[in-house]
Amino acid sequence: MIAMPAAAWINFARPTYNWRLFTVPQPELLGRAIYMAAGKVLGGSSAINTMNYMRGHPMDFDGWGHAGATGWSYSAALPYFKRCESYRSAEYSEFRGYDGPVGTTKARAWGPLQEAFLAAGAETEAGLTDDTNGYRQEGFFTFDQTIADGVRQSTARAYLRPALARPNLRIAVRTQAHGVAIENRRATGVVLAHAGQARTVRARREVIICAGAIRSPQLLMLSGIGPAEHLRGHGITVVLDAPGVGTDLQDHVEIQLTWRCPRPVSHSRYLRPDRAALAGARWLLKGDGIGATTGFEVGAMLRSARNVPVPDTEVYLYPALLDGDRPHLTMHGFGIGMNLNRCKSRGTVRLAMADPTGAPLIDPRYLSEPDDRTFLIDAIEWAREFVDRRPFDGLRGAEIGPGTRDPAEVDRWLRRELIGNWHPAGTCRMGTDARAVTGPDGRVHGIESLRVIDASIMPQVTNANLNAPIMMMAERIADMVCGRALLAPEPVAIYRP
Ligand SMILES: Cc1cc2nc3c(=O)[nH]c(=O)nc-3n(C[C@H](O)[C@H](O)[C@H](O)COP(=O)(O)OP(=O)(O)OC[C@H]3O[C@@H](n4cnc5c(N)ncnc54)[C@H](O)[C@@H]3O)c2cc1C
């Protein structure tokens, strides 16, 4: 269920591999608590995600450097993106890696809906881009996916599996970290709990936390590193007053418009039990066919206005209607997912309790900045005009959602249907200002021998999906941890509109 790309949907909700987190009720979203999937398995969310391989925009990394994460820039990041990746493509590009541990493959447009999406995209001002992870992020494209030979390339498969035989590696599964042991402001170990038994593992050199943007700040706070008043409120002894821990939570948000499709060409056609069984058997035997894709084959990165310097909008084609969080079995249709990648709203992660087994309070404060709502209302209009284009003729049935033109009803629909995109970041961000938690090498300010390396240290969430940039960050900081010379920056020209 992890390895097979088409099964990705199943793990979105299934508790087996998933923390199944929820935000606190969001006032701007009619008081809804928004579901937040997060991988609870080796490989973390890379083992349950949708496998879109998106690096972000080059200016994201230049922006990190300008925001105080000294040394970070696109040219510094590029050799590490390349080091991660084994791109299965015949065409060589100076932007791509070809012998790294993580196999990536370009998706295939599977049918009329995907073809219509790309044909309609070609008619727009943005047009098509050959490589959204290369010279030109902006435009319509078929996704690169972290899939090789039909199999998901989680970080567990790509990095851990080949290292399993190393004598200096031990993996403790079904084990939860409860906190970092700290003596005289120096991390000396980790408190672990397995089957109700706690023990402390001592660290000779350093402790590295990689628990993701929700759990890493939780672990720091449980260890006494965080906003002092908040920690005292939970009876936790303050080791370091660090107001930035759990602050500046950022996420992407998505609203999906839906249409019926008069032709039976959506991915729902593959879900008839006999066809699904055949697809499963084919995937098991040959590693290809519809079992080897995710349903997210085509998308776009767009600028919401001409004066916006980088694409701030990510568009997905959903080639099926959803029934809850799974494709609909019988009703044919499609969706256009409009993602705001540059939310102005910022939120927090705070402790709900001092008990490490409980989930923290996650408050992204979605739409708390009015500009985010305005952006999404405009995005809804854009999607409608897009689907009105000629290539969708014959595929476009009645609009289901929002299904109304009344501005007040559209607004209410937006608040009822908006979801987070499961891309939390920024809660232990790198920088030098008073709220920065980590330095550009992931070291926690004010505590010796302690680093954080995951989405939480991004100074600003990247402008696309997060898995690829997190692997890049981990590769680069791993060189710092090992005391190796960093790879030489690779300055390249990039597309500027
Ligand atoms: C359903 C879903 C779909 C997504 N789709 C995409 C996509 O298509 N493309 C993309 O690029 N990104 C996608 N993302 C986002 C991306 O996968 C994540 O942003 C990324 O994997 C996060 O990496 P991380 O290292 O920061 O944290 P995580 O991957 O969350 O890893 C944290 C790990 O720490 C473990 N952990 C946490 N707390 C503790 C503790 N106390 N003790 C022990 N272990 C602990 C967790 O179980 C997990 O294994 C998706 C995310 C989800 C959830």
The ligand as an SDF file (V2000), in Angstrom:
LIG
                    3D

 53 58  0  0  0  0  0  0  0  0999 V2000
   -0.8470   12.9680    2.2370 C   0  0  0  0  0  0  0  0  0  0  0  0
    0.2780   13.8910    1.8410 C   0  0  0  0  0  0  0  0  0  0  0  0
    0.4800   14.1510    0.4900 C   0  0  0  0  0  0  0  0  0  0  0  0
    1.5550   14.9570    0.1110 C   0  0  0  0  0  0  0  0  0  0  0  0
    1.8530   15.0850   -1.2150 N   0  0  0  0  0  0  0  0  0  0  0  0
    3.0510   15.6020   -1.5710 C   0  0  0  0  0  0  0  0  0  0  0  0
    3.5260   15.5150   -2.9130 C   0  0  0  0  0  0  0  0  0  0  0  0
    2.8710   14.9660   -3.7920 O   0  0  0  0  0  0  0  0  0  0  0  0
    4.7480   16.0310   -3.1940 N   0  0  0  0  0  0  0  0  0  0  0  0
    5.5160   16.6360   -2.2490 C   0  0  0  0  0  0  0  0  0  0  0  0
    6.6090   17.1060   -2.5670 O   0  0  0  0  0  0  0  0  0  0  0  0
    5.0770   16.7570   -0.9750 N   0  0  0  0  0  0  0  0  0  0  0  0
    3.8940   16.2180   -0.6130 C   0  0  0  0  0  0  0  0  0  0  0  0
    3.5050   16.2450    0.6890 N   0  0  0  0  0  0  0  0  0  0  0  0
    4.3680   16.9240    1.6560 C   0  0  0  0  0  0  0  0  0  0  0  0
    5.6750   16.2080    1.9330 C   0  0  0  0  0  0  0  0  0  0  0  0
    5.5600   14.8180    1.8000 O   0  0  0  0  0  0  0  0  0  0  0  0
    6.1100   16.5910    3.3330 C   0  0  0  0  0  0  0  0  0  0  0  0
    6.1590   17.9920    3.4170 O   0  0  0  0  0  0  0  0  0  0  0  0
    7.4710   16.0490    3.6980 C   0  0  0  0  0  0  0  0  0  0  0  0
    7.5450   14.6600    3.5210 O   0  0  0  0  0  0  0  0  0  0  0  0
    7.7770   16.4420    5.1340 C   0  0  0  0  0  0  0  0  0  0  0  0
    9.0480   15.9770    5.4710 O   0  0  0  0  0  0  0  0  0  0  0  0
    9.6180   16.1960    6.9180 P   0  0  0  0  0  0  0  0  0  0  0  0
   10.9220   15.4960    6.9480 O   0  0  0  0  0  0  0  0  0  0  0  0
    9.5740   17.6270    7.2730 O   0  0  0  0  0  0  0  0  0  0  0  0
    8.5990   15.4930    7.9220 O   0  0  0  0  0  0  0  0  0  0  0  0
    7.8520   14.1130    7.8700 P   0  0  0  0  0  0  0  0  0  0  0  0
    7.9150   13.5120    6.5260 O   0  0  0  0  0  0  0  0  0  0  0  0
    6.5170   14.3610    8.4750 O   0  0  0  0  0  0  0  0  0  0  0  0
    8.7120   13.1570    8.8040 O   0  0  0  0  0  0  0  0  0  0  0  0
    8.6450   13.1980   10.1860 C   0  0  0  0  0  0  0  0  0  0  0  0
    8.8700   11.8130   10.7380 C   0  0  0  0  0  0  0  0  0  0  0  0
    9.0700   11.8970   12.1280 O   0  0  0  0  0  0  0  0  0  0  0  0
    8.2570   10.9510   12.7710 C   0  0  0  0  0  0  0  0  0  0  0  0
    7.9560   11.4600   14.1170 N   0  0  0  0  0  0  0  0  0  0  0  0
    7.2490   12.5610   14.4510 C   0  0  0  0  0  0  0  0  0  0  0  0
    7.2250   12.7240   15.7710 N   0  0  0  0  0  0  0  0  0  0  0  0
    7.9470   11.7230   16.2820 C   0  0  0  0  0  0  0  0  0  0  0  0
    8.3010   11.3530   17.6010 C   0  0  0  0  0  0  0  0  0  0  0  0
    7.9100   12.0750   18.6490 N   0  0  0  0  0  0  0  0  0  0  0  0
    9.0440   10.2460   17.7730 N   0  0  0  0  0  0  0  0  0  0  0  0
    9.4650    9.5080   16.7070 C   0  0  0  0  0  0  0  0  0  0  0  0
    9.1640    9.8200   15.4370 N   0  0  0  0  0  0  0  0  0  0  0  0
    8.4230   10.9140   15.2380 C   0  0  0  0  0  0  0  0  0  0  0  0
    7.0500   10.8270   11.9020 C   0  0  0  0  0  0  0  0  0  0  0  0
    6.3670    9.6280   12.1490 O   0  0  0  0  0  0  0  0  0  0  0  0
    7.6940   10.8820   10.5310 C   0  0  0  0  0  0  0  0  0  0  0  0
    8.1430    9.6050   10.1640 O   0  0  0  0  0  0  0  0  0  0  0  0
    2.4010   15.5240    1.1100 C   0  0  0  0  0  0  0  0  0  0  0  0
    2.1490   15.2980    2.4580 C   0  0  0  0  0  0  0  0  0  0  0  0
    1.1090   14.4790    2.8250 C   0  0  0  0  0  0  0  0  0  0  0  0
    0.8920   14.2130    4.2810 C   0  0  0  0  0  0  0  0  0  0  0  0
  1  2  1  0
  2  3  1  0
  2 52  2  0
  3  4  2  0
  4  5  1  0
  4 50  1  0
  5  6  2  0
  6  7  1  0
  6 13  1  0
  7  8  2  0
  7  9  1  0
  9 10  1  0
 10 11  2  0
 10 12  1  0
 12 13  2  0
 13 14  1  0
 14 15  1  0
 14 50  1  0
 15 16  1  0
 16 17  1  0
 16 18  1  0
 18 19  1  0
 18 20  1  0
 20 21  1  0
 20 22  1  0
 22 23  1  0
 23 24  1  0
 24 25  2  0
 24 26  1  0
 24 27  1  0
 27 28  1  0
 28 29  2  0
 28 30  1  0
 28 31  1  0
 31 32  1  0
 32 33  1  0
 33 34  1  0
 33 48  1  0
 34 35  1  0
 35 36  1  0
 35 46  1  0
 36 37  1  0
 36 45  1  0
 37 38  2  0
 38 39  1  0
 39 40  1  0
 39 45  2  0
 40 41  1  0
 40 42  2  0
 42 43  1  0
 43 44  2  0
 44 45  1  0
 46 47  1  0
 46 48  1  0
 48 49  1  0
 50 51  2  0
 51 52  1  0
 52 53  1  0
M  END
$$$$
